[in-house]
């Protein structure tokens, strides 16, 4: 059995990598919103925080009634209870990756988790 899986993401509005990569510790999605559109719902989570990585374009979040502008290169973490909705700008679509993980589940990371040969 190989110790890796690889996939390619097509230019679709939303691709969830959970099943494509058999993820067991996070959910990752690649998302595209055309100019002037938005995620069609406000949501929060019970236990999972989300990190959004803006790849292209611009837009904004409404998080707990606060407007946060977004553009290429931005990273934003949203706590589970944060009520959020993402919008593309009227004149620009937005492409982003969303990484969802259980809050406080990270025990080891970077060099602390590495086994150096």
N, C-alpha and C positions, 0 to 999 in steps of 0.2 A: 504494500500500500504506500502511495506517495504521501509525503508530508506537506503537500500544498494542493491548492485548487486555483485555477486561473479562469477568468471569464472576460468577455468583452462587452461593453455597454453600448448599445445602439442609441441613436438620437431619438429616444422616446420621451414622453412627458415625465414618466416616473419609472424607475427601475429599482426594485428592492433586491439587495444582494444576499439576504438571509438564506434563501434556498439555493441560489446560484453558487454560493461559496460554502454552504453548510456551516454558517456562523453559529457559534455557541455562546459568545459573550457579548455580542452587540448586534444591533440592527443598523445597517447602512443603506441609505437610498441616494440615488442620483436623480435630481429633479430639474425640470425646465418649465418655467412659466412664461408665456408670451407677454409682450408689452400690454399693460392695462388690465391684466388678469390677476387673480389671487387664489390662494388656497381657499376652498369654498366653505371653510368652517373654522371656528375658534376651538382650540383644544388645550388641554393640560395632560399631565400624566399622574399616575398613582405613585410610581417609584422611579421612573426613568428620567434622567437629565438628557438634554440634546445639545449637540454642538453642530452649528451650521457653518459651512465653509463656502464662501461666495466665490465661484469660479469665473463667472462672466456677468456682465450687465450691472443693473442697479435696481433698487427697490427699497422697501422698508418693512419692518416688523411693527405690529402693535402688540406690545407685551404689557399686560396689566394696565391698559389704557395709556401707555406711554409709546410714542412714535420714535423708532430707532432707524435712522437712515443706514442703508447697506450699499456697498459697491465692491467691485472685484478686489479680492485680497483680504476682505474682512472675515474675521472669525467671531462667532458669538455663541456663548453658552447660555442655555435657558434652564433654570431649575424646574423640577417636576411640576410644582404648583403654579408656575407662571402661565397665565392664560395668553396664548399666542395665536397670531394669524399673520401670514406672510403675503406681501403684495409686490408685484412687479411694477416698476415705474411706468407711467403712461407712454413714455417715449423709448422704453428699453425693456426687453425681456430680461430674465434673471435665471442663471444656472447655478445650482448649489448642490453640495453634498450634505446630508444630515446623518449624523452618527448618534445613535441612541443607546445608552448604557444605564445599568442600574446604579443609582446614586450610592456612593461610598463602597462600591464593590471592588475598586482597584486596590490591591494589596501590595503588589510589587510592580515596578516599571523600570524601563530603560536599563541601566547597568545593574540595578539590584536584582532584576529577573534574568539577566543574561548568564549563560554558561559559556565562558570563554575557553576555547581550546588552545 
